[in-house]
């Protein structure tokens, strides 16, 4: 499962590009080049998702197959927090902590985008959720 949100890159009349995320009204940025705009978009998406996680706001599913959009992924920490939260579904953190044989705060940190879980922690969490951890470089 990947977390990729669609962004629209719009050339600006004075040069550069404006980037807006269709799934988040509050997420937009710009850049002088396409590469810079996409780089900035990663930061904006990451901060938007972190803020929503922190405030307990809903996080929409990414709009699939949007024509003309560029799909952007948040940073690895935020992606892992969202993936664990989605895989957990309705299961309580206490239930996950029991399966992982750890404390509730330790299980909660797995869904904190400011926390750096180890590969071992992620692998154990994936297994506890009936999933498999897969790494990929892009």
VEXDREN-2710 file (C-alpha; in Angstrom, 1 decimal):
% VEXDREN-2710
k/r/px/py/pz
1/UNK/0.0/0.0/0.0
2/UNK/1.4/3.4/-1.0
3/UNK/0.2/6.8/0.2
4/UNK/0.3/9.1/-2.8
5/UNK/-1.8/12.2/-3.0
6/UNK/-2.6/14.0/-6.3
7/UNK/-1.2/17.5/-6.8
8/UNK/-1.9/19.9/-9.7
9/UNK/1.1/21.8/-10.9
10/UNK/0.1/25.1/-12.6
11/UNK/2.5/27.2/-14.5
12/UNK/2.4/30.9/-13.4
13/UNK/2.5/33.8/-15.8
14/UNK/5.5/35.4/-14.1
15/UNK/7.4/32.0/-14.1
16/UNK/7.5/29.2/-11.7
17/UNK/4.8/26.7/-10.7
18/UNK/2.0/26.7/-8.1
19/UNK/1.1/23.3/-6.6
20/UNK/-2.2/22.5/-4.9
21/UNK/-3.4/19.2/-3.5
22/UNK/-6.9/18.3/-4.5
23/UNK/-7.6/16.4/-1.3
24/UNK/-6.5/19.2/1.1
25/UNK/-7.7/22.8/0.6
26/UNK/-5.0/24.0/3.1
27/UNK/-2.1/22.4/1.2
28/UNK/-0.4/24.4/-1.5
29/UNK/3.0/25.6/-2.4
30/UNK/5.2/26.9/-5.3
31/UNK/8.6/26.5/-6.9
32/UNK/10.7/28.1/-9.6
33/UNK/11.0/24.8/-11.4
34/UNK/8.9/21.7/-11.6
35/UNK/11.5/19.8/-9.5
36/UNK/11.6/22.5/-6.9
37/UNK/7.7/22.7/-6.8
38/UNK/7.5/18.9/-6.4
39/UNK/10.2/19.0/-3.6
40/UNK/8.3/21.7/-1.8
41/UNK/5.0/19.7/-2.3
42/UNK/6.5/16.8/-0.3
43/UNK/7.1/19.2/2.7
44/UNK/3.7/20.7/2.5
45/UNK/1.9/17.3/2.2
46/UNK/4.0/16.0/5.2
47/UNK/3.1/19.0/7.3
48/UNK/-0.5/18.8/6.4
49/UNK/-0.8/15.2/7.3
50/UNK/1.2/15.6/10.5
51/UNK/-1.1/18.4/11.5
52/UNK/-4.2/16.4/10.8
53/UNK/-2.9/13.4/12.7
54/UNK/-1.9/15.6/15.7
55/UNK/-5.3/17.4/15.8
56/UNK/-7.3/14.2/15.2
57/UNK/-8.8/15.5/12.0
58/UNK/-10.0/13.2/9.2
59/UNK/-7.5/12.2/6.6
60/UNK/-9.1/11.5/3.3
61/UNK/-8.2/8.7/1.0
62/UNK/-6.2/10.0/-2.0
63/UNK/-8.2/10.7/-5.1
64/UNK/-7.3/7.9/-7.6
65/UNK/-6.3/8.3/-11.2
66/UNK/-6.7/12.0/-11.5
67/UNK/-5.9/13.1/-15.0
68/UNK/-3.1/15.7/-15.2
69/UNK/-2.1/15.2/-11.6
70/UNK/1.3/14.4/-10.2
71/UNK/1.2/12.0/-7.3
72/UNK/3.2/13.0/-4.3
73/UNK/4.2/10.9/-1.2
74/UNK/4.8/12.4/2.3
75/UNK/8.1/11.6/4.1
76/UNK/8.8/8.1/5.3
77/UNK/7.9/8.8/9.0
78/UNK/4.5/10.2/8.1
79/UNK/3.8/7.4/5.6
80/UNK/4.6/4.7/8.2
81/UNK/2.3/6.4/10.8
82/UNK/-0.5/6.5/8.2
83/UNK/0.0/3.0/7.0
84/UNK/-0.1/1.6/10.6
85/UNK/-3.2/3.7/11.4
86/UNK/-5.0/2.4/8.2
87/UNK/-3.9/-1.2/8.8
88/UNK/-5.1/-1.0/12.4
89/UNK/-8.5/0.0/11.4
90/UNK/-10.9/-0.3/14.3
91/UNK/-8.5/-2.3/16.5
92/UNK/-7.6/-0.4/19.6
93/UNK/-4.0/0.6/20.4
94/UNK/-4.2/-1.4/23.6
95/UNK/-5.0/-4.5/21.5
96/UNK/-2.0/-3.8/19.2
97/UNK/0.2/-3.2/22.3
98/UNK/-0.8/-6.6/23.7
99/UNK/-0.1/-8.4/20.4
100/UNK/3.3/-6.6/20.2
101/UNK/4.0/-7.3/23.8
102/UNK/4.7/-3.7/24.5
103/UNK/3.2/-0.7/26.3
104/UNK/0.3/1.4/25.1
105/UNK/2.5/4.5/24.7
106/UNK/5.0/2.5/22.6
107/UNK/2.2/1.3/20.3
108/UNK/0.9/4.9/20.1
109/UNK/4.3/6.1/19.0
110/UNK/4.0/3.9/15.9
111/UNK/1.3/6.3/14.7
112/UNK/3.2/9.5/15.6
113/UNK/4.8/11.0/12.4
114/UNK/7.5/12.7/14.6
115/UNK/8.7/9.3/15.9
116/UNK/11.3/7.2/14.0
117/UNK/10.3/3.6/14.4
118/UNK/12.9/1.0/13.7
119/UNK/12.6/-1.5/10.9
120/UNK/12.1/-4.2/13.5
121/UNK/9.3/-2.3/15.2
122/UNK/7.6/-1.7/11.8
123/UNK/8.1/-5.4/10.8
124/UNK/6.5/-6.6/14.1
125/UNK/3.6/-4.1/13.8
126/UNK/3.0/-5.2/10.2
127/UNK/2.9/-8.9/11.3
128/UNK/0.6/-8.1/14.2
129/UNK/-1.8/-6.4/11.8
130/UNK/-1.7/-9.3/9.3
131/UNK/0.5/-7.4/6.9
132/UNK/4.0/-7.7/5.5
133/UNK/6.6/-4.9/5.6
134/UNK/8.0/-4.1/2.1
135/UNK/10.7/-1.4/1.5
136/UNK/11.3/0.3/-1.7
137/UNK/13.7/3.1/-2.9
138/UNK/12.5/5.7/-5.4
END
